[in-house]
Structure formats: C-alpha cells, structure tokens
C-alpha cells in the first residue's frame, strides 16, 4: 500500500466533488420528475401525444340487412363471422340496398 502524501489534494477536493454530485443528482431528479408529470398530465387529457386532432374512423357495419357485426373490407364489407360466404349475386343485392339506404339518409 502506498504511503499517503502530505499535501494530498484528494482530501480537499473529495468533499467538494461529492457535494456537487449530490446537488446535481437532486436537480436532475426534480427536472425529470417534473417533465414526467407534465407529459402524463398531457397524455391523460388528449390521448396519445402524437395524435392530436385525429378522429377514429367510423365503425362500418355489415351490409347484410339487420346484421350488427363489424364489416370487413376483405369480404366486400360483409362480416367475417356470418355473411362472408354468401353468393356474389346476394352480395350485390345487399350492397345496392345499402347504397339506397345511405342515399335516403342524406
């Protein structure tokens, strides 16, 4: 083990560095917690931060008359649960009826 020096600056500088590190840690902690609180407050008020002003698409229902399931574009706007397998002629008939009903509402 080396012999300690008489004029060792570590004894003088050590407490100063420790005090500085402690103050810096407290300052960073306050800054970070304040920033997190601000972001979470904004998140609760507006939804996700990157999606301001956007609205969700309207839920489109199956074109089959009386069906309340969600329509699937993959199946020609008929529900995947019950009506995806109906004949092409029936699908065209229900689409025409749907278009008439939508035009009547407007």
Backbone bond lengths (Angstrom), bond angles and torsions (degrees), N, CA, C in turn:
res aa  C-N    CA-C-N  psi(-1)  N-CA   C-N-CA  omega(-1)  CA-C   N-CA-C  phi
1 X - - - 1.450 - - 1.525 108.65 -
2 X 1.355 116.05 130.52 1.462 117.90 -178.25 1.526 111.41 -71.06
3 X 1.281 113.34 151.28 1.455 120.57 179.67 1.528 110.22 -75.66
4 X 1.351 121.14 133.64 1.462 122.05 -179.96 1.524 111.35 -64.89
5 X 1.329 115.44 142.89 1.459 119.75 179.44 1.518 109.94 -80.06
6 X 1.319 115.19 155.31 1.471 119.40 -179.26 1.522 111.49 -70.11
7 X 1.296 116.79 -44.48 1.462 120.70 -176.68 1.536 109.72 -106.12
8 X 1.318 117.11 56.88 1.463 122.23 -177.93 1.531 109.81 -75.67
9 X 1.374 118.95 117.87 1.462 120.08 179.64 1.531 112.25 -72.59
10 X 1.328 118.43 -15.75 1.459 121.24 -179.68 1.514 112.52 -60.19
11 X 1.306 117.30 -35.42 1.464 121.06 -179.69 1.528 111.00 -67.52
12 X 1.339 117.49 -30.74 1.462 120.84 179.87 1.538 111.72 -87.35
13 X 1.335 115.74 -39.69 1.457 120.52 -174.62 1.533 111.67 -80.91
14 X 1.312 117.79 -31.97 1.471 122.18 -176.99 1.513 114.21 -53.13
15 X 1.335 119.74 -52.42 1.465 120.00 179.39 1.532 113.30 -63.82
16 X 1.343 116.30 -33.78 1.471 119.26 179.01 1.529 109.83 -66.69
17 X 1.332 117.16 -43.86 1.461 121.63 179.59 1.531 110.12 -65.43
18 X 1.324 117.08 -41.89 1.466 120.29 178.80 1.524 111.28 -61.88
19 X 1.327 117.34 -42.88 1.468 121.66 178.99 1.530 110.62 -63.97
20 X 1.334 116.60 -42.81 1.464 120.91 178.86 1.532 110.71 -62.83
21 X 1.318 117.19 -44.72 1.466 120.79 -179.25 1.530 110.87 -63.41
22 X 1.315 115.96 -38.88 1.462 119.72 179.46 1.534 111.15 -66.16
23 X 1.338 117.17 -44.30 1.464 120.88 178.60 1.525 111.27 -65.03
24 X 1.326 116.41 -40.00 1.459 120.61 178.28 1.529 110.54 -63.91
25 X 1.323 116.48 -40.64 1.461 120.61 178.21 1.513 112.15 -62.84
26 X 1.317 117.63 -43.42 1.471 121.26 178.60 1.533 111.14 -64.95
27 X 1.332 116.61 -41.80 1.468 120.33 179.61 1.519 110.83 -63.57
28 X 1.324 116.89 -45.45 1.470 120.44 178.39 1.522 111.51 -63.16
29 X 1.312 116.67 -39.54 1.465 120.37 179.63 1.530 110.77 -62.47
30 X 1.338 117.08 -44.01 1.463 120.45 178.37 1.528 111.25 -64.07
31 X 1.333 116.66 -42.08 1.463 120.79 179.86 1.526 111.03 -63.00
32 X 1.322 116.39 -46.97 1.468 120.88 -176.90 1.523 111.07 -66.82
33 X 1.332 117.78 -44.28 1.463 119.14 179.71 1.529 111.66 -65.90
34 X 1.329 117.32 -35.90 1.460 120.24 175.91 1.520 111.44 -64.95
35 X 1.305 115.96 -41.25 1.470 120.50 179.27 1.523 111.14 -65.38
36 X 1.323 116.76 -42.49 1.464 120.85 178.59 1.524 110.32 -64.32
37 X 1.323 117.08 -42.52 1.467 120.45 178.92 1.525 110.84 -61.58
38 X 1.325 116.54 -41.19 1.471 120.10 179.42 1.523 110.66 -64.73
39 X 1.313 117.62 -45.01 1.464 121.16 -178.81 1.527 111.47 -65.37
40 X 1.318 117.92 -41.64 1.461 119.65 -179.20 1.524 111.03 -70.83
41 X 1.326 117.79 -32.34 1.460 120.12 176.45 1.521 109.53 -65.91
42 X 1.336 117.65 -43.54 1.460 121.93 177.90 1.517 110.64 -65.18
43 X 1.314 117.58 -37.21 1.454 122.02 -178.82 1.517 110.84 -64.25
44 X 1.317 117.83 -41.37 1.450 121.32 -179.23 1.516 112.58 -69.16
45 X 1.300 116.77 -26.89 1.456 120.42 -176.11 1.524 112.72 -85.80
46 X 1.339 117.35 -36.55 1.452 119.04 -171.89 1.518 114.45 -118.53
47 X 1.299 120.38 5.34 1.465 120.31 -173.02 1.508 109.20 85.02
48 X 1.300 117.11 -149.50 1.462 119.74 -179.34 1.523 109.70 -72.87
49 X 1.345 118.25 141.13 1.456 120.82 -173.43 1.531 114.84 -62.22
50 X 1.309 119.74 -33.50 1.454 120.94 -175.29 1.509 114.10 -82.88
51 X 1.300 119.40 -2.33 1.465 121.17 -172.84 1.525 111.38 -116.84
52 X 1.285 117.96 44.63 1.464 120.23 -179.40 1.513 110.46 -70.93
53 X 1.315 115.94 136.14 1.446 121.06 173.60 1.520 114.91 80.28
54 X 1.303 119.01 -7.57 1.454 119.76 179.80 1.521 109.69 -85.65
55 X 1.307 114.60 144.54 1.457 119.42 177.94 1.513 108.30 -113.95
56 X 1.303 115.78 152.29 1.459 120.31 176.97 1.514 109.39 -72.47
57 X 1.323 114.67 148.28 1.462 118.70 176.82 1.519 109.79 -67.08
58 X 1.319 114.79 148.28 1.453 119.77 177.83 1.527 109.37 -66.06
59 X 1.304 116.84 145.07 1.459 121.87 179.53 1.525 108.63 -80.18
60 X 1.308 116.30 118.51 1.462 121.28 -178.43 1.518 108.25 -93.42
61 X 1.322 116.20 130.49 1.457 121.04 -179.68 1.517 110.42 -92.39
62 X 1.306 114.94 160.90 1.465 123.23 178.94 1.529 109.65 -56.58
63 X 1.342 116.37 141.03 1.454 120.74 -178.13 1.527 112.86 -74.59
64 X 1.309 118.09 -11.14 1.464 121.15 179.34 1.526 108.16 -65.86
65 X 1.289 118.09 131.39 1.455 123.15 -175.16 1.528 111.24 -59.63
66 X 1.325 116.04 123.39 1.460 122.17 177.53 1.523 114.61 87.25
67 X 1.325 119.13 -7.04 1.468 121.60 -178.93 1.528 109.48 -82.51
68 X 1.320 116.99 134.76 1.465 121.66 -177.97 1.527 112.39 -108.91
69 X 1.336 118.23 11.48 1.467 121.59 177.99 1.526 110.15 -77.71
70 X 1.328 115.99 160.77 1.458 121.71 179.65 1.527 109.04 -75.26
71 X 1.331 115.97 136.83 1.463 121.54 -179.37 1.522 110.35 -76.02
72 X 1.332 115.54 148.59 1.454 121.84 178.03 1.523 108.77 -118.47
73 X 1.341 118.16 116.53 1.463 120.04 179.96 1.531 112.41 -57.36
74 X 1.294 116.13 -29.00 1.458 120.81 179.80 1.529 111.40 -61.90
75 X 1.305 116.99 -30.67 1.462 121.55 -178.64 1.521 111.72 -106.84
76 X 1.312 117.91 28.83 1.466 121.34 176.40 1.502 113.05 71.37
77 X 1.311 118.27 32.62 1.460 125.88 178.91 1.528 112.79 68.24
78 X 1.325 115.31 30.04 1.458 120.98 170.76 1.522 107.02 -112.66
79 X 1.319 117.19 154.58 1.462 120.11 -175.06 1.533 110.15 -69.59
80 X 1.325 114.20 146.83 1.457 120.33 -179.66 1.519 111.07 -75.10
81 X 1.331 117.51 -21.44 1.457 120.87 -174.94 1.525 112.89 -76.12
82 X 1.330 117.48 -43.66 1.463 119.75 -171.47 1.517 115.45 -123.31
83 X 1.327 118.15 -40.54 1.461 119.62 -164.53 1.523 114.90 -111.71
84 X 1.297 118.77 12.43 1.458 119.40 -179.19 1.526 112.19 -70.80
85 X 1.298 117.79 -22.84 1.449 121.29 -174.49 1.512 115.76 -97.23
86 X 1.324 118.88 8.31 1.467 118.97 -179.38 1.534 109.48 -71.99
87 X 1.308 116.82 162.15 1.466 121.14 -174.39 1.529 111.08 -66.24
88 X 1.319 114.37 159.43 1.452 120.85 -178.16 1.537 111.04 -63.26
89 X 1.314 116.91 -38.94 1.467 120.89 179.49 1.531 110.58 -64.16
90 X 1.333 116.28 -41.71 1.468 119.52 177.71 1.521 111.02 -64.64
91 X 1.338 116.53 -39.98 1.469 119.88 178.68 1.525 110.44 -60.80
92 X 1.332 117.02 -43.62 1.472 120.48 178.61 1.526 110.86 -62.32
93 X 1.315 117.07 -40.62 1.461 120.98 179.63 1.535 110.62 -63.50
94 X 1.338 117.07 -44.75 1.468 120.43 -179.62 1.529 111.53 -69.14
95 X 1.332 117.21 -34.79 1.466 120.10 176.38 1.530 110.34 -63.41
96 X 1.330 116.28 -44.23 1.472 120.11 178.92 1.526 110.84 -61.97
97 X 1.317 116.75 -41.66 1.469 120.16 178.64 1.528 110.20 -64.97
98 X 1.331 117.00 -38.78 1.461 120.96 178.36 1.531 110.45 -63.99
99 X 1.328 117.07 -44.45 1.456 120.29 179.54 1.528 111.58 -62.89
100 X 1.339 117.08 -39.70 1.462 119.72 176.05 1.523 111.52 -62.61
101 X 1.325 116.56 -41.54 1.473 120.15 -179.63 1.522 111.03 -65.94
102 X 1.327 117.50 -39.09 1.463 120.44 179.23 1.524 110.19 -68.02
103 X 1.321 117.17 -41.54 1.471 121.01 179.20 1.534 110.85 -64.92
104 X 1.313 116.30 -34.85 1.463 120.61 179.91 1.530 111.23 -67.65
105 X 1.343 116.59 -35.62 1.467 121.00 179.76 1.517 112.20 -67.15
106 X 1.311 118.06 -30.10 1.469 121.55 -176.34 1.466 112.59 -86.10
